[in-house]
Amino acid sequence: MNKNHPTTAGKVLKKLMFKQDISESQLSHLTGVSKSNISRLKNDPQCNPTLNTLIPIAKHFEITVSELIGEECNCNQYHQKPEIALTDSQFFEIFTKKYIEWIKDKSTSPH
């Protein structure tokens, strides 16, 4: 495994969080999994999460733990790796919302 890239679970989690426009803090609150564990799962290539971390996250996103860690996907009979697809309009809508929030934060923060 490349030591500079997140695990498959981390990649899947990032896509799911992006698609639902949910932060680490929000996911932590909704699942009971600590924000530090969520961050580690998303970013640490050496992360070896327990089922106590994976199960609540998988339940929140209504997927299996196997799908979360990239071992199984109901995509088709060939068990492709999960891809969380966004249409161009969905991506643009999320991007625009995040950009506007960023601009507002920049304009209200002291210089």
N, C-alpha and C positions, 0 to 999 in steps of 0.2 A: 504494500500500500504506500502511496506517495505521502510523505510526512508533512507536506505543505497544504494538503487539501482536506476538507471535511469528509467525514464518512458518508456513505450512501444515505444513512438515516439523516444526517445533517443536511444534505442536499434536498432530500424529500421534505424535511421539516421546513426549510427555508421557503421552498415553493408553496407549501400549504399555508404558511403564515402570510406570505405575500399575497396569495390568492384571496385569503380571508381578511387581509389588511389588519392583522393582529400583531401586537407587540409581544416581546418576551414577558413583560410585566402582566399584560392581559392574559396571556396563555398560562402563566404561573397561577394567577388568581382563579382561572377557570378549571384548572386541572389539579391544583394542589402540589404541583411539581415546582421546586424552587427555581427562581430565575437563573441562579448560577448553573443548575443542572441543565436547564434549557439552553443557555448560552454555550455551555461545554458541548452539548450534543450537536449544536449547530456548527461549531467552529473548531473543535479539537479533533484532529485526525486520530489521536490515540484514545479517544473516548470509548469506554466500554460500559454503556449504560445498563442498569438493572431493569428487570421487568417492572419494578415499582416506578420507574421513570417512563418506560415505553408504553405501558398499558393505558394510563390516563391520557397520554397524548394521542395515542391511536384512537381511543374512544371518542375524544373530543372531535377529531377530524373524520370520524366514522369510517375508519379503515382498520385493517388488521395490523398486528405488530409485524407480521411478515411483510406486509406492504410497506410499512414505515421503514423497515431496515433494508428494503429493496430485494427481498428474496422471493416475493410472490406478488403477482398482480392479476387482477381479474380482467386485464385488458384484452387478452385473447388466450388461446390454447397454448401459445408458445412461451408464456411467462416472460413477457418483455419487462424490462425495468419500468417502474411507474414514471409517467410523465404527467405533470400537472399543467395542462394546456390552458392558455388564456387567449381569447380572441384579441385582435388588435384593438378593438374598441374597449374591452375590459382592461387591457394593459394601459391604454391611454387614459382612461378614467382614473385608475389607481395612481398612475404616475402624476397626473395633473393635480389630484387631491393632495398627494404627498408634497409636491412642489409648492403648492399654495401654502400648505402648513409651514414648510421650510421658510418661505418668503416672509410669512407673518412672524415667525420666530425671530428671523434676522432683523426685521424692522422694529420689534419690540425689545430686543435685547440691547443692553447698554453698550456703547461703542468704546 
